[in-house]
Amino acid sequence: MEFILKHAEPITLCIVDDIPAVVRGLSQRIPWEEHGITVAATAANGEEGLVQIRKHRPDIVLTDIRMPFTDGLTMMRTILAEQPEIKLIFLTGYSDFSYAQEAVKLGAFDLIVKPFTRPQVLESVLKAKEVLERERSQAEQMRGMEQKLRESMPYLRQEYMRLLIRYGSRQQHLSQQWDFYAIQMKRSGFCVMVAEIDFFADRTASMAVAEVELIRFAVQNILQETIAAHTDGIVFREHVNQFVIVMNPPSALDAEQLAEKCRENVCRHTYQTVSIGIGSGVEEAGQLSVSYAQAMSALTNTFLTGGNSVYRYVESPEADAALPRYSYDKEKELLYCLRSANLAKAEEQLDGIWSEWVSSPVLPDPAIVKTMCLELAHSIHRVFSDKASDAEVKTLEKKLAEMNGAASFEELRRQIRDFCSQGCAYVQIRQTSDARVLVERAIAHINGNLHRNLSVADCAREVHLSPSYFSNLFKKEMGMTLAQYIISRRMEKAKELVLEGMQVQDIAVSLGYEDRPYFTELFKKYTGMTPTDFRSKYSSAVQRGNSDFVSPE
């Protein structure tokens, strides 16, 4: 990183010698201005030199060592005590060797031995100028770096705390680090809180970026002011809608009361609501990651309650007992209702299922509740997929995917209710469709006669339609030809019989295939394996009750 001086300060020179001709020669006959040097003053002895140097504060002093009143060395000691950065160049004769040694000890920049030439003097002064400019540049760089460090310190302090809540820190390094980052908190006794703006993405979706940032700034500022009024702490952003508060526990009120004040102030002044999770107190900064993890765990309860609340982490011995109960009987009843498009009864079953999940005195794990909701939604989706068109299935799949982003249990329940409502509407359309009714009758006839070699004419006769019209109607409704459907149903039935242990030859005959090799070939084409391989792969799983395999209906 480079810092460039905007206006380079001129280098000034003061010449001190008791011989007027030397002073005139050095001050007037060397083109100092051409080299960026200004002669600020001259003096005829050390005493006068002190006055001029103090007055003009030159960068470089060119002085004789032996002078009346006050010699160069005495002047040098006085000046260096007042202006240690000044560069002193001494003019000296061979007889002044002891003086020269003393000058070197005191820190003289250079010694020029008499007799000297003007180029010698110019060269020495230019070297001093070069050193001065380098020192100025380094000092300016250091000031610039210090300024940038001061400006960046709030950000650096927050980044340090962000690392601390995740990875901890060795206690022996803590004091040095806290001094560097100017952290005002006490170095023992901490608590972490995590505040999250409720439903932030939905509430700010239509806002401009500046408005969103203003909300975040306002919430952080309110949290900082509320914390500062009661204790020392640091508030920093962790995610788009999330803030972490690391603090010393307040003395006048407990952490939960302080969190409530934070929640109330945010709600009062920003029209936003926040949920706040509180971790347990820890003694050392290296344990902050524990308190932070607990605060995050407590905050997940927002999913069940809908937000605008404070949650303290409680390690309950009843945690196992709080696992939500899942009634498969109620789920089965729900799916029956949905198949028949009985929405009112289905919603009744849903409410019964959900009320069982949250009926325990101890709130269940929100993550488990969300997972169970999504599993239930997938079961519902499978029911509707069997009865909906391709376009309708895609619509339902989109709604199903949106459920993953539900921010609360209430929102997810609403989405599932809407999902059931739309799916039931599709089922009702199918139920009232004459074409679908005819196809369903044909399907029932096919399923009851899989052992016969049914033709299009046979099925068309069953529903009183012409073979060509029935063939087109069936393909339009089912998305496949009659022959393809019969083969698929036979193969699904064959899979069941294979797993039940029936002989392959008997299965082939029962499904209307007299030629066993042909049946085996069809089975392999449909499942990717022979009947024997299929049985070997799945029969043991079925015997163990493996839920990964579900027999077709």
Backbone torsions as a table, in degrees:
resi	resn	phi	psi	omega
1	MET	NA	128.9	-177.6
2	GLU	-113.5	142.5	176.4
3	PHE	-120.7	120.1	-176.3
4	ILE	-101.2	131.7	177.4
5	LEU	-68.7	126.0	-178.5
6	LYS	-72.5	-40.7	179.8
7	HIS	-132.9	100.9	-179.1
8	ALA	-65.9	127.1	179.6
9	GLU	-74.1	139.0	179.7
10	PRO	-67.6	151.3	176.4
11	ILE	-88.5	127.2	-178.4
12	THR	-109.3	151.7	-173.1
13	LEU	-132.5	140.1	173.8
14	CYS	-123.1	132.8	-177.4
15	ILE	-113.5	127.2	-178.0
16	VAL	-127.9	118.9	177.4
17	ASP	-160.4	144.9	-177.9
18	ASP	-83.8	-1.5	177.7
19	ILE	-103.8	113.5	-176.6
20	PRO	-58.0	-37.5	-178.3
21	ALA	-63.8	-37.2	178.6
22	VAL	-65.8	-42.7	180.0
23	VAL	-61.8	-46.3	179.7
24	ARG	-62.9	-43.9	-178.2
25	GLY	-62.7	-43.5	-178.1
26	LEU	-72.9	-34.0	-175.6
27	SER	-85.9	-29.5	-171.8
28	GLN	-109.5	-24.3	-173.0
29	ARG	-102.0	4.0	172.5
30	ILE	-112.3	125.2	-175.8
31	PRO	-74.1	73.0	-175.5
32	TRP	-61.0	-40.6	-176.1
33	GLU	-60.3	-33.7	178.7
34	GLU	-62.7	-22.5	-178.0
35	HIS	-105.0	12.7	177.2
36	GLY	75.1	28.1	-178.8
37	ILE	-123.1	135.8	178.8
38	THR	-115.1	130.3	174.9
39	VAL	-80.1	107.8	-175.7
40	ALA	-80.5	-32.6	-177.6
41	ALA	-166.5	160.6	172.5
42	THR	-130.3	160.6	179.4
43	ALA	-152.0	154.3	-174.0
44	ALA	-99.2	-7.5	178.0
45	ASN	-159.2	173.4	-175.4
46	GLY	-65.0	-35.8	-178.4
47	GLU	-66.4	-46.4	178.1
48	GLU	-66.4	-34.7	179.0
49	GLY	-61.0	-41.0	178.0
50	LEU	-58.9	-42.6	-179.6
51	VAL	-61.9	-47.6	-177.2
52	GLN	-67.6	-38.8	-179.1
53	ILE	-66.8	-41.9	178.0
54	ARG	-65.4	-33.8	-178.7
55	LYS	-74.2	-45.4	-172.5
56	HIS	-99.6	-15.4	-179.9
57	ARG	45.7	60.8	-179.0
58	PRO	-69.5	163.8	178.6
59	ASP	-83.2	-35.2	-176.7
60	ILE	-128.9	139.4	174.4
61	VAL	-121.0	124.6	177.1
62	LEU	-107.2	111.2	-170.7
63	THR	-140.9	149.1	172.1
64	ASP	-76.7	155.1	178.9
65	ILE	-83.0	-46.8	-174.7
66	ARG	-97.5	112.7	179.2
67	MET	-143.5	156.4	178.3
68	PRO	-70.6	166.3	-179.8
69	PHE	66.3	-73.6	179.1
70	THR	-130.1	118.9	-177.8
71	ASP	-76.6	173.7	-175.5
72	GLY	-63.6	-34.9	-178.1
73	LEU	-69.8	-41.7	178.1
74	THR	-63.8	-43.3	177.3
75	MET	-60.8	-39.8	-178.6
76	MET	-62.7	-45.8	-179.0
77	ARG	-59.6	-43.0	-178.2
78	THR	-65.9	-46.7	-175.2
79	ILE	-68.6	-42.3	-178.4
80	LEU	-65.2	-28.8	176.7
81	ALA	-68.6	-30.1	-178.6
82	GLU	-93.7	-36.7	-176.9
83	GLN	-131.7	76.7	-172.9
84	PRO	-64.4	-17.8	-176.8
85	GLU	-86.2	-5.9	-176.6
86	ILE	-68.2	148.1	178.6
87	LYS	-104.9	119.8	-177.8
88	LEU	-107.6	124.1	177.5
89	ILE	-115.7	123.4	-175.3
90	PHE	-101.6	140.9	172.0
91	LEU	-102.7	128.0	-173.6
92	THR	-148.7	152.0	175.4
93	GLY	-94.9	168.1	179.7
94	TYR	-59.8	-32.5	-178.7
95	SER	-71.1	-10.4	-179.0
96	ASP	-96.0	26.4	-173.3
97	PHE	-58.9	-41.8	180.0
98	SER	-65.2	-35.4	176.0
99	TYR	-64.6	-40.9	-178.9
100	ALA	-62.4	-41.1	177.8
101	GLN	-60.8	-42.0	179.7
102	GLU	-64.5	-39.3	179.9
103	ALA	-63.2	-39.7	178.6
104	VAL	-64.9	-41.9	179.5
105	LYS	-61.8	-37.4	-177.7
106	LEU	-75.0	-16.2	176.6
107	GLY	108.2	29.4	177.4
108	ALA	-60.1	143.1	179.6
109	PHE	-73.3	-40.3	-177.9
110	ASP	-157.4	158.9	174.9
111	LEU	-123.7	129.0	177.3
112	ILE	-115.9	121.4	-174.4
113	VAL	-86.2	132.7	174.9
114	LYS	-75.5	149.1	-9.9
115	PRO	-72.5	148.4	-176.5
116	PHE	-126.2	165.9	176.6
117	THR	-110.8	159.9	179.3
118	ARG	-61.9	-40.2	177.0
119	PRO	-59.7	-34.3	178.0
120	GLN	-63.3	-44.5	-179.5
121	VAL	-64.5	-44.7	-179.8
122	LEU	-60.1	-43.4	180.0
123	GLU	-60.8	-43.5	-179.4
124	SER	-65.5	-43.4	-179.7
125	VAL	-65.6	-39.0	178.9
126	LEU	-64.4	-35.1	175.3
127	LYS	-63.8	-42.7	177.8
128	ALA	-63.2	-40.0	177.6
129	LYS	-60.8	-43.9	-180.0
130	GLU	-60.4	-42.9	178.5
131	VAL	-64.3	-43.0	179.5
132	LEU	-60.5	-45.0	-179.0
133	GLU	-64.8	-38.1	177.6
134	ARG	-65.3	-41.9	178.3
135	GLU	-65.0	-39.2	178.0
136	ARG	-64.0	-42.8	179.9
137	SER	-62.4	-43.6	179.1
138	GLN	-64.9	-39.8	178.5
139	ALA	-65.2	-39.1	178.9
140	GLU	-66.8	-40.9	176.3
141	GLN	-60.6	-43.4	-179.4
142	MET	-63.9	-42.4	177.6
143	ARG	-63.0	-40.0	178.2
144	GLY	-63.9	-42.9	178.9
145	MET	-64.9	-41.2	178.4
146	GLU	-63.8	-38.6	178.2
147	GLN	-64.5	-45.1	178.9
148	LYS	-64.6	-36.8	178.0
149	LEU	-64.0	-42.8	178.0
150	ARG	-62.3	-41.9	-179.8
151	GLU	-67.5	-33.8	-177.3
152	SER	-88.1	-7.5	-171.9
153	MET	-57.8	-42.7	177.7
154	PRO	-57.6	-41.5	179.0
155	TYR	-67.6	-44.6	-179.8
156	LEU	-62.5	-39.2	179.5
157	ARG	-62.7	-42.3	179.1
158	GLN	-67.8	-39.1	177.8
159	GLU	-64.1	-38.4	177.5
160	TYR	-62.7	-45.1	179.6
161	MET	-65.5	-34.5	178.5
162	ARG	-62.7	-40.5	176.6
163	LEU	-69.3	-37.0	-176.2
164	LEU	-65.0	-39.9	-178.2
165	ILE	-72.9	-12.9	179.4
166	ARG	-103.3	-39.4	-171.4
167	TYR	-119.5	-9.4	-180.0
168	GLY	74.0	-173.8	-179.3
169	SER	-156.5	149.0	176.0
170	ARG	-69.6	133.2	-173.3
171	GLN	-60.7	-33.4	-176.5
172	GLN	-70.0	-19.2	179.4
173	HIS	-94.2	-8.2	-170.3
174	LEU	-62.7	-47.0	-175.4
175	SER	-59.4	-45.5	-179.1
176	GLN	-64.5	-42.4	-179.1
177	GLN	-67.1	-40.7	-178.6
178	TRP	-69.8	-31.2	174.7
179	ASP	-66.6	-44.2	-178.8
180	PHE	-61.9	-44.4	-177.2
181	TYR	-86.0	2.7	178.0
182	ALA	53.7	46.7	178.7
183	ILE	-82.6	127.4	-172.4
184	GLN	-89.6	-9.9	-177.5
185	MET	-68.1	157.7	169.8
186	LYS	-64.8	156.7	-171.7
187	ARG	-96.3	15.1	173.8
188	SER	-153.1	150.7	-179.0
189	GLY	81.0	98.5	-175.0
190	PHE	-136.4	163.3	172.3
191	CYS	-148.4	143.4	178.6
192	VAL	-114.6	134.5	171.6
193	MET	-123.5	146.3	176.1
194	VAL	-122.0	120.7	179.8
195	ALA	-107.6	134.7	-176.9
196	GLU	-129.8	128.5	176.5
197	ILE	-71.6	125.3	-174.5
198	ASP	-70.7	136.9	172.5
199	PHE	49.2	41.0	-172.5
200	PHE	-63.5	-44.2	-177.3
201	ALA	-61.2	-45.1	-179.0
202	ASP	-67.9	-41.4	-175.2
203	ARG	-72.7	-21.9	-177.0
204	THR	-112.0	7.9	-174.2
205	ALA	-58.6	-35.9	-176.5
206	SER	-96.9	4.1	-177.6
207	MET	-87.5	155.9	173.0
208	ALA	-73.4	158.3	-178.0
209	VAL	-58.0	-39.5	-178.6
210	ALA	-63.2	-39.0	178.9
211	GLU	-66.0	-42.4	179.8
212	VAL	-61.7	-44.9	-179.0
213	GLU	-65.5	-35.0	178.8
214	LEU	-63.5	-40.1	177.9
215	ILE	-62.8	-47.2	-178.8
216	ARG	-62.1	-42.7	179.6
217	PHE	-62.7	-43.6	-178.0
218	ALA	-63.1	-44.2	-179.8
219	VAL	-63.1	-45.3	179.8
220	GLN	-62.7	-41.1	-179.2
221	ASN	-64.2	-41.0	178.9
222	ILE	-65.2	-42.5	177.9
223	LEU	-61.6	-43.5	-179.4
224	GLN	-62.8	-45.2	-178.6
225	GLU	-66.3	-39.1	179.8
226	THR	-66.0	-43.7	178.6
227	ILE	-64.2	-45.6	-176.3
228	ALA	-62.7	-26.4	-179.6
229	ALA	-72.0	-15.1	-174.4
230	HIS	-126.0	-21.2	-177.8
231	THR	-167.0	176.1	174.7
232	ASP	-89.1	137.2	179.5
233	GLY	-170.5	171.5	178.7
234	ILE	-126.5	133.0	177.2
235	VAL	-116.2	127.1	178.7
236	PHE	-143.4	155.7	-179.6
237	ARG	-77.0	139.7	178.0
238	GLU	-114.5	-44.6	175.2
239	HIS	-133.0	-176.8	-177.0
240	VAL	-54.9	-41.1	-175.6
241	ASN	-118.4	21.2	-172.0
242	GLN	-131.4	139.9	179.4
243	PHE	-129.4	140.3	177.5
244	VAL	-107.0	135.8	178.4
245	ILE	-118.2	116.5	174.0
246	VAL	-108.2	124.3	-173.4
247	MET	-148.2	161.8	164.9
248	ASN	-81.4	132.1	-179.4
249	PRO	-53.4	131.3	-178.9
250	PRO	-65.4	152.1	-177.5
251	SER	-88.3	-31.7	-173.4
252	ALA	-84.3	-20.0	179.5
253	LEU	-150.7	161.7	-177.6
254	ASP	-84.6	171.5	-174.4
255	ALA	-60.9	-36.5	-178.1
256	GLU	-67.1	-38.5	177.6
257	GLN	-66.4	-39.7	177.8
258	LEU	-65.5	-40.0	177.5
259	ALA	-62.3	-39.1	177.5
260	GLU	-62.2	-41.0	177.4
261	LYS	-62.5	-41.0	177.2
262	CYS	-60.4	-47.2	-178.6
263	ARG	-61.6	-45.7	-179.0
264	GLU	-63.9	-42.9	-178.4
265	ASN	-65.7	-40.4	178.0
266	VAL	-63.4	-45.1	-179.3
267	CYS	-63.5	-39.7	-176.0
268	ARG	-70.8	-37.3	-170.2
269	HIS	-103.7	-12.5	-176.7
270	THR	-124.1	-7.5	-174.6
271	TYR	61.2	17.6	172.4
272	GLN	-107.7	159.6	173.0
273	THR	-117.6	150.2	177.7
274	VAL	-128.6	150.7	170.4
275	SER	-110.4	140.8	-174.3
276	ILE	-129.6	124.2	174.0
277	GLY	-99.2	138.8	-176.8
278	ILE	-119.7	124.4	174.8
279	GLY	-85.1	167.2	178.5
280	SER	-75.0	160.3	178.6
281	GLY	-70.4	144.8	176.5
282	VAL	-130.2	154.7	-174.7
283	GLU	-85.6	-42.2	-173.5
284	GLU	-110.0	153.9	179.6
285	ALA	-64.4	-28.8	178.3
286	GLY	-66.0	-13.8	179.4
287	GLN	-98.9	5.9	-178.7
288	LEU	-61.0	-31.1	179.8
289	SER	-62.2	-31.8	178.1
290	VAL	-67.1	-48.2	-179.5
291	SER	-63.8	-38.5	179.1
292	TYR	-64.1	-45.2	179.2
293	ALA	-61.3	-38.2	178.5
294	GLN	-67.2	-40.9	178.4
295	ALA	-62.3	-41.6	178.0
296	MET	-64.7	-39.8	178.3
297	SER	-63.5	-43.7	179.0
298	ALA	-63.7	-35.2	-177.0
299	LEU	-67.0	-23.0	-179.5
300	THR	-64.0	-17.0	177.7
301	ASN	-65.3	-13.2	174.5
302	THR	-55.3	-34.4	-179.3
303	PHE	-59.8	-37.1	-177.0
304	LEU	-83.7	-35.3	-172.2
305	THR	-97.0	-17.2	179.6
306	GLY	91.5	4.7	173.3
307	GLY	92.7	-170.1	-177.3
308	ASN	53.5	45.2	-177.6
309	SER	-144.6	166.6	175.5
310	VAL	-114.3	133.9	-177.4
311	TYR	-126.9	122.2	175.1
312	ARG	-95.3	137.4	178.8
313	TYR	-67.9	128.3	178.2
314	VAL	-130.0	121.3	177.5
315	GLU	-88.0	94.0	-172.1
316	SER	-89.6	133.3	174.8
317	PRO	-69.2	-12.1	-179.8
318	GLU	-93.5	15.3	-175.2
319	ALA	-57.5	-41.6	-179.6
320	ASP	-65.0	-36.1	-179.6
321	ALA	-70.0	-16.8	-176.9
322	ALA	-86.6	2.3	177.0
323	LEU	-62.1	129.2	-177.4
324	PRO	-65.2	143.5	179.0
325	ARG	-86.5	138.1	-179.0
326	TYR	-116.8	116.5	-178.5
327	SER	-94.5	106.1	178.7
328	TYR	-71.0	-25.9	176.1
329	ASP	-65.4	-43.4	178.2
330	LYS	-65.7	-37.8	177.6
331	GLU	-63.2	-41.8	179.0
332	LYS	-61.0	-43.4	177.7
333	GLU	-62.0	-40.8	178.6
334	LEU	-59.0	-46.4	-177.3
335	LEU	-67.2	-35.3	174.9
336	TYR	-61.2	-42.8	179.5
337	CYS	-62.7	-39.8	-178.4
338	LEU	-70.1	-36.6	177.9
339	ARG	-61.6	-32.1	-179.7
340	SER	-97.6	9.0	177.2
341	ALA	61.3	30.6	177.8
342	ASN	-90.9	84.0	-172.6
343	LEU	-65.7	-42.5	-178.1
344	ALA	-59.3	-45.5	179.0
345	LYS	-67.5	-36.2	179.3
346	ALA	-64.1	-42.4	179.2
347	GLU	-65.2	-34.7	176.3
348	GLU	-63.1	-42.4	178.2
349	GLN	-66.4	-39.0	178.3
350	LEU	-61.0	-47.9	179.9
351	ASP	-59.8	-37.9	177.7
352	GLY	-64.7	-41.1	179.0
353	ILE	-63.7	-48.8	-175.8
354	TRP	-67.5	-37.5	-179.0
355	SER	-65.0	-32.6	176.4
356	GLU	-65.2	-36.9	-176.6
357	TRP	-64.9	-35.8	-173.2
358	VAL	-111.7	18.3	-177.2
359	SER	-81.6	-13.5	-178.6
360	SER	-69.4	145.5	176.7
361	PRO	-59.5	-30.0	177.6
362	VAL	-97.8	126.6	-178.6
363	LEU	-61.4	135.0	178.5
364	PRO	-72.0	168.5	178.1
365	ASP	-64.2	119.9	-178.0
366	PRO	-57.8	-35.8	-179.1
367	ALA	-63.9	-38.9	179.5
368	ILE	-68.0	-41.5	179.1
369	VAL	-60.8	-44.1	-179.7
370	LYS	-64.2	-42.0	179.2
371	THR	-61.5	-42.7	-179.6
372	MET	-66.6	-36.7	175.6
373	CYS	-61.8	-44.0	-178.9
374	LEU	-67.5	-37.2	176.4
375	GLU	-63.6	-41.5	177.8
376	LEU	-62.7	-41.6	179.1
377	ALA	-62.4	-37.5	178.4
378	HIS	-67.3	-37.8	176.9
379	SER	-63.5	-41.5	177.9
380	ILE	-63.3	-41.0	-179.5
381	HIS	-60.9	-39.3	179.9
382	ARG	-63.2	-36.9	177.9
383	VAL	-62.3	-47.1	-177.0
384	PHE	-72.1	-31.7	-179.1
385	SER	-62.5	-30.3	179.5
386	ASP	-70.4	-20.8	-172.2
387	LYS	-117.7	-7.2	-176.2
388	ALA	-99.8	160.1	175.9
389	SER	-75.4	171.5	179.8
390	ASP	-60.0	-43.9	-179.5
391	ALA	-63.7	-40.7	179.7
392	GLU	-67.2	-38.2	178.1
393	VAL	-62.7	-41.0	179.2
394	LYS	-63.7	-39.4	177.3
395	THR	-62.4	-43.5	179.3
396	LEU	-65.8	-38.0	179.4
397	GLU	-64.2	-37.2	178.2
398	LYS	-64.2	-43.6	178.2
399	LYS	-64.1	-37.6	179.3
400	LEU	-63.2	-41.7	179.9
401	ALA	-65.1	-35.0	-179.1
402	GLU	-65.3	-24.1	-178.2
403	MET	-64.7	-24.7	-179.9
404	ASN	-62.7	-26.3	-178.2
405	GLY	-92.9	7.9	-179.2
406	ALA	-60.6	131.2	-175.8
407	ALA	-89.8	-12.9	-178.0
408	SER	-147.9	160.2	177.3
409	PHE	-61.1	-40.1	179.9
410	GLU	-63.3	-43.6	179.3
411	GLU	-64.0	-41.0	-179.8
412	LEU	-66.7	-39.5	176.7
413	ARG	-62.6	-40.7	177.8
414	ARG	-63.3	-41.9	179.2
415	GLN	-63.1	-40.2	-180.0
416	ILE	-68.2	-38.7	176.6
417	ARG	-61.6	-45.3	178.3
418	ASP	-62.1	-38.2	178.9
419	PHE	-61.2	-46.2	179.0
420	CYS	-64.1	-40.8	-179.5
421	SER	-61.7	-45.4	-179.1
422	GLN	-68.8	-41.1	178.8
423	GLY	-62.9	-41.7	178.5
424	CYS	-63.8	-35.2	177.0
425	ALA	-62.4	-40.8	177.2
426	TYR	-63.3	-42.8	-179.6
427	VAL	-62.9	-41.4	179.6
428	GLN	-62.6	-38.7	176.9
429	ILE	-60.6	-42.0	179.6
430	ARG	-66.9	-39.4	-177.5
431	GLN	-67.0	-31.5	-178.4
432	THR	-93.1	0.5	179.7
433	SER	-85.1	121.1	179.3
434	ASP	-58.8	-41.2	-178.3
435	ALA	-62.9	-43.2	-178.4
436	ARG	-65.7	-37.9	178.6
437	VAL	-60.1	-43.3	180.0
438	LEU	-64.3	-42.6	179.9
439	VAL	-65.4	-39.5	178.1
440	GLU	-62.1	-38.4	176.7
441	ARG	-64.0	-40.7	178.4
442	ALA	-65.1	-40.0	179.9
443	ILE	-63.8	-41.3	178.2
444	ALA	-62.2	-40.0	177.9
445	HIS	-63.7	-42.0	-179.4
446	ILE	-64.3	-47.6	-178.0
447	ASN	-61.5	-27.2	178.5
448	GLY	-87.6	-5.3	-176.3
449	ASN	-135.4	39.7	-179.2
450	LEU	-65.0	-19.6	-179.2
451	HIS	-79.9	-11.7	-179.1
452	ARG	-97.8	152.0	176.2
453	ASN	-86.1	78.7	-176.7
454	LEU	-71.8	141.9	177.0
455	SER	-111.0	171.6	176.0
456	VAL	-58.8	-39.6	-178.6
457	ALA	-64.6	-39.7	179.0
458	ASP	-60.4	-47.2	-177.7
459	CYS	-70.1	-38.3	179.2
460	ALA	-63.5	-38.8	179.3
461	ARG	-63.6	-34.5	-178.2
462	GLU	-64.7	-31.9	-178.2
463	VAL	-109.9	10.9	174.2
464	HIS	61.8	44.6	175.4
465	LEU	-125.0	160.9	174.5
466	SER	-72.0	149.2	-177.9
467	PRO	-55.9	-43.5	-176.8
468	SER	-67.4	-43.1	179.1
469	TYR	-64.8	-43.4	-179.9
470	PHE	-63.4	-40.4	-179.3
471	SER	-60.5	-45.9	179.7
472	ASN	-67.1	-41.3	-179.6
473	LEU	-62.2	-44.5	-179.1
474	PHE	-61.6	-44.8	-178.6
475	LYS	-65.7	-37.8	-179.5
476	LYS	-65.4	-42.9	-177.1
477	GLU	-76.1	-37.2	-173.2
478	MET	-100.4	-15.3	-179.6
479	GLY	76.9	12.9	177.9
480	MET	-155.0	162.8	179.0
481	THR	-74.9	164.7	178.7
482	LEU	-60.0	-44.3	-179.0
483	ALA	-60.1	-42.3	179.2
484	GLN	-63.6	-39.5	179.8
485	TYR	-66.1	-44.2	-179.4
486	ILE	-61.1	-43.7	179.0
487	ILE	-61.6	-44.2	-178.3
488	SER	-62.8	-41.1	179.9
489	ARG	-68.1	-40.0	178.2
490	ARG	-62.6	-41.7	-178.6
491	MET	-68.1	-38.0	176.0
492	GLU	-62.8	-41.3	177.7
493	LYS	-65.2	-40.0	179.3
494	ALA	-60.7	-39.9	179.1
495	LYS	-60.7	-41.9	177.7
496	GLU	-61.6	-45.7	-175.9
497	LEU	-68.0	-36.5	177.8
498	VAL	-60.6	-44.9	-179.1
499	LEU	-71.0	-22.9	176.3
500	GLU	-78.6	-8.2	175.7
501	GLY	96.3	4.9	179.2
502	MET	-66.6	146.5	178.4
503	GLN	-65.4	144.8	-176.7
504	VAL	-59.8	-40.3	-179.8
505	GLN	-62.0	-42.8	-178.9
506	ASP	-66.9	-37.2	178.0
507	ILE	-63.3	-45.2	-179.6
508	ALA	-58.2	-45.3	-178.4
509	VAL	-66.7	-41.2	-177.5
510	SER	-66.1	-20.1	179.9
511	LEU	-105.9	13.6	173.9
512	GLY	86.9	15.5	178.8
513	TYR	-109.6	106.6	178.7
514	GLU	-76.0	-27.7	-177.5
515	ASP	-92.9	104.0	-177.6
516	ARG	-60.5	-45.8	179.4
517	PRO	-57.2	-38.2	179.5
518	TYR	-65.5	-41.7	177.1
519	PHE	-61.2	-46.1	-179.8
520	THR	-60.1	-40.8	179.1
521	GLU	-62.8	-43.6	177.9
522	LEU	-63.5	-43.6	-179.2
523	PHE	-60.7	-44.3	-179.9
524	LYS	-66.2	-37.8	178.6
525	LYS	-64.8	-36.4	-176.5
526	TYR	-78.6	-40.4	-173.8
527	THR	-105.2	-15.4	-177.8
528	GLY	87.2	4.9	179.4
529	MET	-155.2	162.1	178.6
530	THR	-73.8	162.4	177.2
531	PRO	-55.0	-41.0	-179.2
532	THR	-64.5	-43.7	178.3
533	ASP	-64.7	-37.8	179.9
534	PHE	-62.9	-45.4	179.3
535	ARG	-63.2	-41.3	-179.1
536	SER	-63.0	-36.9	-175.7
537	LYS	-75.2	-38.6	-170.0
538	TYR	-110.0	-19.5	-173.0
539	SER	-63.8	-40.4	-179.6
540	SER	-66.6	-35.1	178.6
541	ALA	-64.6	-39.5	179.7
542	VAL	-66.1	-41.8	-179.2
543	GLN	-61.6	-32.8	179.1
544	ARG	-84.0	-2.9	-178.7
545	GLY	74.6	30.2	-178.5
546	ASN	-63.2	122.3	-175.9
547	SER	-78.3	-4.3	178.5
548	ASP	-70.1	-20.3	179.5
549	PHE	-115.7	125.0	179.2
550	VAL	-120.5	123.5	-179.2
551	SER	-65.2	139.8	179.4
552	PRO	-64.8	155.2	-178.4
553	GLU	-75.0	NA	NA
